[in-house]
């Protein structure tokens, strides 16, 4: 430190420099997340976001669904940066599954600002999966926190599913029929969750059977990137496709639909 500078003044200057460096790093991360988000939107693949109170097993659930290697840890904020993985639903539709930072009650304002771009991932979703811990006695109040955060992000118009994870844990109470119960550890309930996602996306994508003439094969690209192709066969008059297209793209394929 400089001549005559007290230890306290030196520490304060060091803390200010550290805060400025962290703020610059957060701004860089937010820019990068924005670019990633815009790339996903341009591709047009449906996005499913896993949200919920911290430490309810969202990363474990993403790993179980996608076979992805995402950090899992019994700690607060194990996931600070959104993690996106490809997920294929039972119908054959390919979607992007995003794991987000966990919510907590009374999150300090400055911390909310720091995680804002992470939390905003939910606002760009086609479906939001709210995850709770089935064995946690505070799960309903935690879901209320989740709902409050989602409402603050303007997510009320997005289809939402509530999933009670960790149903294999001791202390998990019985639930009414129809409630989505899952266990990332045992795999229980994962088929039901995948089927529910298919149903939630039913009005946003359309199953199609197409015969595209060779001169129109450029139309296969939006089908691959914004929907999915489940079957492809080259024929004399063109290429036959089965799969899904976004509802907003359906008009492009109307002349080429086959029964």
N, C-alpha and C positions, 0 to 999 in steps of 0.2 A: 504494500500500500504506500501511498505518497506520504511525504513528510507532514507530520501533524494530523494525519487522518486517523481517526479513532477506529478501533476494531468494529464498532457498531456501524459506522458510516461505510466502512469497507464491505461489511456483510450486506448492507442494504443495496449498495451498488452492484454487488455480485448477484443478489436476488433479482434486481431489476433487469440485468443482462440476461439472466436465465429465463425470466418471464417473457422477455422480448423474443428470445430464441424459440421458445415453445410456441408462442403466438404465430411466429413465422412458419414453424413446422406445421401447425394446425391449418394455417391458410393454404399451405402447399398440399396437405392431405385432402382438404375440402375441394380444391381445384381438381385433383386427380380423381376423387370420387365422382365429381360432377361429370368429368370426361367419360368415366366408365359407365355411369348411368345413361348418358346421352348415347353411347355406343349400343347399350342394351335396348334403349328405346328405338333407335334406328333399325336395329335388327328385328324388333317387334315381337320377340318370343315372350309368351306370358310369364309374368314374374310372381312368385309366391314368396312372401316374407314371413319368417318365423319371428314373432315378437313375444315379449312377456317379461315377467319379473326376473331379475338376475338369479342364476343358479337353479333354474327349473329344468335344465337338460336340453336346451335348444340345439347346442352344438352336437350333443350326442344323438339327438333325433335326426339332425341333418346327416350325420355320418351313417346312421342306420338306414335312412331313406335312399341316400345317394351313393353310399360306399365311399364317401369322401373322407380325407384325413384332415379334419378340422380340430384345432386345439380344444381339448376338454379338460376342465379343471374345476375342483370344488372350491371356488373362490369368486369374489365379486369382480365383475368386469373382465372375465377371462377373454371375452371377445370384445375388442374395442374398435375393430375395423370390420365393415361388412364383408362377409365371405359368400361368394356366389358359386353355385355348383349346378351342373345340368342334372335334371331329374326327369325320367321317363315315366309317365303315368300308365295305368293298365290299358287305357284306350290306345296307347301308342303316342300320345301327344307329348312333345318335349317342352319342358318349362325350365325356367331358371329359379332355383331355390336360394334364398338369401337369408343368412343368419345375421341378426342384428345385436347391438349392445343391449344388455339387460336393463330394465327399468328398476328404480328403487323409489320408495316413499320419500317425499320431501327432498328431492335431489336439489342440491344448491344451484342457484341461478347460473353462476359462472361455470359449473360443471355441465349444466344443460347446454350452455352455449358451446362448450368444447366438444360435446358429442352431437351437436345439432345435425351436422351433415350425415352422421351415422343413423340417427333416429329418422331422418327424413326419407330414408330408403323405403320405409313403409308406405309413404304417401304416393309412391310411384308403382305400387303393386297392383296386380290384377286380383289377387286373393291374399288376405292376411290370416295367418294361423296364430292365434293367441294360445300360448303354451303356459300351463300351470302345473304345479307339483301336486299330484293326487294325494300325497301323504302329508302335505303341509296344512296345518290347521288354519293358516292365514291365507290360504289360496284365494278365497273369494274377495278378500280385501285387496290382495295383490292384483287380481283381475280388474278391480275397480281402478287401481292406479294405472294399469295398462290402458283401460278405456279412456281415462282422463288424458293420458299422454297422446293417444291416437286421435282423440277429438281435437286436441290442441294443434295437431299436425294436419287437420282437415281430412281425416281418413274415414269419416262416418259413412260416406257413400260407397265404400269399397266392400265387397263381400268378405265376411269374416267367419272363421271357424274357431271354436274353442276346443282345445285338446288338453286332457288331463294326463300328463306324462308321469313316469315312475310309478305306474299302478302296481308294479311287482313289489314295492317297498312295504315293509311292515307298517301298519297304521293307515294304509290306504283304505278309506271307507267305501262301502258299496255305493254305486251310482245307479240312477234310473236307466232303463233300457233306452238305447239311442244315443247316450252320451259317448263321445269319442274318448276312449281310454287307450293309452299307448304305453309301451315299455321299450325304450331304445335298447335296453339290455337283453330282453328276451324276444323281442320282435312282436309281442302281442299288440294287436290293434293297428299295425302298420297297413295291412291291406284295406281295412275300413277307412283309414285316413286317406289313402291314395284314391279310393273310390269317391270319397267326399270331395276331394280336390277336382276330380273329373267332373262331378256333378256341378260344382261351383263355377267351373269354367265353361260349362256346356253352352251358355248363351254368348260366349266370346269367341268360340271357334266352331267350325262346322266340319263334320266328316264328309269327304268327297271321294268320288271315283272319276278320274279324268282320262281322256285320251287326247294328249297334246300333239298336234302335228309337229313335224321336225322343225318347221319354220317358226314355231311358237315356243320352243323349249326354254326361252328366256323366262317364261312364266314359272318354270320349276323353281327358280331361285327364291322368290318370296315365299313359296310353299315350304321350302327347306328351312329358311331362316326364321320365318314368322309363325310357322306351324310345324308340321313334321311329315315325313314320307315314311309310310309303313310297308309299302310294296311298290315295285318298279319293274316294268317288263317292256322290252323293246319289241315293237310289232312293225309290220310292213308300212302301215299308214301313220305311225307315230309312236309315242311312248305312253304306256298306260301307267297311271299313278293311283295309288290309294293312300289316304292320309288325312291331314287336317289343314285347313286354312283359316286365317283370321276372318271373323265375320265381316270386317270392313274390307277385306280383299275378295270376298266371294264373287262380286260382280265381274272380276277379271276372268273367272273360270266358267261362267254360265254357258258360253257357247260350246264348251268342251266336256260338259258333264255327261256321264254315261250311267245308265241304270244298273 
